[in-house]
Amino acid sequence: MTTTPAPAVPLGKAAVGALGILALATGALESVVSPTIPLLERELDMSQSEGALLSIVLLITGALITPLAGKFGDRYGGKKVLIRLMAVVSAGGTVSALAPNLPVLLLGQVLQGAMVGALPLSFIVVRKHLTAGESKVAIGVVSGLFVGGSMVGMLSAGPVAEQLSRHWMFALPTIAVAGATLVVNRLMPDDPPDRTDGAGIDWPGLLLLSGMLVTLMLVLALAPEAGSQPLALVALVVLLAVLVTGWVRVERRATAPMIDLRMLARPAIWKACVLTFVICLGSTMAVYLIPQLLDERGDGYGFGAGATEIGFFLLPGALAATLAGPLGGMGDRRFGSRAVVTTGVVMMTVGLLAVAAVHTEVWHLVVGKTLIALANGLCVTAMMTSTATAVDRNDTGIATSLILVSRVLGSAVGGQLGGALLTAGTPSGSEVAAESAYVTGFVTAGVVVSPALFVTRTLRKAVTA
């Protein structure tokens, strides 16, 4: 159990609020692409494969940047690295907003991917200036607003792109990110660096991790077409195994590894990573499937809703996701992470299976999505806060980066799996997925999430690393 000393410099509510607004803005900017892929495909004359690439490039970049951001934040100071990282994000958002074609838009998304590293840097700053109990609440607020921002981006991107243009759906959250960054820079006290070991960057580990993530995404994208391209799929799976094996060996021998496998081996850390991955996989499948079902025009199922209607229907879920962060932080502080995560897993499983069984009215999907969003926010926040406060302060950035990478991977796999199930469930010559494909998707997500209860039973009431 790590004891956090009293902070030398107090962190005011205004500074925590500024971090929360920055998290809200970055969350919104992160999520504007996913709901507008069809629109971008039409306007930029993109193929479906190019659209798939656009939807995952930010996730891949984020998964690579996050461990580096956490490590640099621990070593050189969270505020210093955060401000520089947000400058890169603002530049990326500007490039995306002005992009005339797909290559320039891809460049903008690569730069925007740096935003995923903002959360561990925020946690580093919070832990250096607040006590352990106060840190849990503050981290919960920041995490919840990031999740809420993601929902706001998903809800607003379609209407903004339709009423204004695709350029403004990137420009508006980018302006918010730049403004919030200036406020954070002004209100946030400087935090002294804790690490001065001067160890170099693990470039071999970074390159191998990049190859792993790209190959994994290709495997998931190609899986629905395995029947027509079996050799290509097998080759990618073999390549993925080789890259994973090589990466593990490199990380074990590296003086300053990209991802510290020794830390990952700690029970509190690997359990939190497994839970985060599984929970995000299940919730992201629902995030993908529910809007598709609202838009669907099948025989006896679906509702033919437009972009604005879908945004309205998903609004309760966005509000629940925003509230889940502070609730998760306070619940973790009072009852412990095990109680919060167990409650969230039960809620999510019930929500997923209920939507699979009953989805004949819009309110069925609204209630189910709200329950799933609340459960996801509670679980991820509890994992983040318990992990951030369970390790030594010098390791906060690295430890929370592992959770964020797990979140990114779970979300990417969940989205790709949901899309693969709908693709496989669409009859030849039809553009409408069968109702059974949606049912299979929701049931699969529920079945994937429910075993997390066995992991939560092994968590301590007060998680320690």
Residue, then its C-alpha position, 0 to 999 in steps of 0.5 A: m500500500t503506497t502512502t501519498p504524502a501531503p502535497a506541498v502546493p495546493l491544487g485549487k478547484a479552478a485548476v481541477g475544473a480546467l483539467g476537466i474542461l480540457a478532458l471534455a474538449t479532447g474527448a469530443l475531438e477524439s470521437v467526431v470521426s466514427p459517426t461520420i465515416p459514411l459522410l467522409e467517404r462520400e465527400l472525400d471519395m473514400s473506399q470502405s477500406e480507406g474509411a476503416l483506416l481513418s477510423i483506427v489511425l487515431l487509436i493506433t497513434g494514441a496507444l503508442i503515444t500514451p506510454l511515452a507521455g506517461k513516462f515523460g510526465d513522470r520524468y520531466g513533470g506532468k504539466k510541462v509535457l501536457i501543455r506541449l502535447m496539447a499543442v500537437v493536438s491543436a495542430g492536428g485538429t487544425v490540419s483535420a479541419l482544413a484537410p482537402n483530401l484523405p492523406v492530409l486528413l490522415l496526417g491530422q488524425v495522426l497528430q490528434g492521436a497524441m490527445v490520448g496521452a493527456l489523461p495520464l499526464s493529468f493524473i500525474v499533476v493531480r497526484k502531486h498536488l492532492t492527497a490520495g482521497e482527493s486524488k480519487v475524486a479529481i481523477g474521477v471528474v477528469s475521467g468522467l468528463f473525457v468519457g462525456g466529451s467522447m459522447v458529446g463528439m459522437l452526438s454533435a459530429g453528424p448535425v454539425a457536419e450536415q448543417l455547417s460542414r465537415h471542417w467545422m466538426f473538427a474546428l469547434p472542438t479544436i478551438a475548445v482544446a486550445g482555449a482549455t490548454l491556455v487556461v490549464n497553463r495559467l491555473m495549474p501549478d508547476d510540478p517538479p520532475d521526479r525522474t532524472d535518470g536520463a534513460g533513452i527511449d525504447w525505440p525498438g519496443l515502440l516500433l514493435l508495438s506499432g507493428m503489433l497494433v497495425t497488424l491486429m487491426l488488419v486481422l480484425a478488418l480482414a476477419p469477415e472476409a476470411g472465407s475469400q482470403p484465408l491465406a492472407l488472414v493466416a499470414l497476418v495472424v502468424l505475423l502478429a504472433v511473431l511481433v508479440t514474441g519479439w516485443v516481449r523479448v525486447e521489453r524484458r531486456a530494455t533498460a527503460p522499456m516502452i511498457d514495463l512488463r514487471m509493472l504489468a505483472r503486478p496483480a493489481i495492474w494486470k487485473a485492472c488492464v484485463l477488466t478495462f479491456v473486456i469492459c471497453l470491448g463490450s461497451t464499444m460493441a453497444v456504442y456501435l450497434i445501437p446507433q446502427l439499429l436505430d438507423e436500420r430499416g429492416d422488416g419488423y425491426g429498426f427505426g429509420a432514424g436520422a442523424t439528429e434523431i439518433g443524437f437525441f436518443l443517445l443523449p441520456g447515455a451521454l449524460a450518464a457517462t459524464l456523471a459516471g466519472p465523479l460517481g465512480g471516483m467517490g464510490d471507489r473512495r468510499f466502498g473500494s474499487r471491487a464494489v464499484v467494478t462489480t456493480g458496473v459489470v452487473m449493470m452492463t451485462v444486464g443492459l446488453l442482454a436486455v437489449a438483445a432480448v427486447h428492442t422493439e421500441v426506441w425507449h428499449l434502446v435508450v434505457g439499455k444504452t444509458l445503463i451500459a454507458l453508466a456501467n462503463g464509466l463506473c468501471v473504467t473510472a474505478m480502475m483508473t483511480s485505483t491504479a493511479t493511487a495504488v502505485d508510487r507517485n513516480d509511476t503514476g503516468i506509466a501505470t495509468s498509461l497501461i489502463l488507457v492502452s487497454r481501453v484503446l485496444g478494447s474499444a478498437v476490438g469491440g468496434q471491429l467485432g461489432g462491424a464484422l458481425l453486421t457484415a457477416g449478418t448481411p445477406s448477399g445483395s442486401e444492404v440491411a443486416a439481419e435482426s439476428a446479427y444485432v441479437t448475436g452482437f449484444v449477446t456476444a458483448g454480454v457473454v464477453v463482459s460477464p466473466a469479468l465478475f470472476v476477476t473482480r472477486t479476486l480484487r482487494k477492497a482497497v486495491t494495492a499494487 
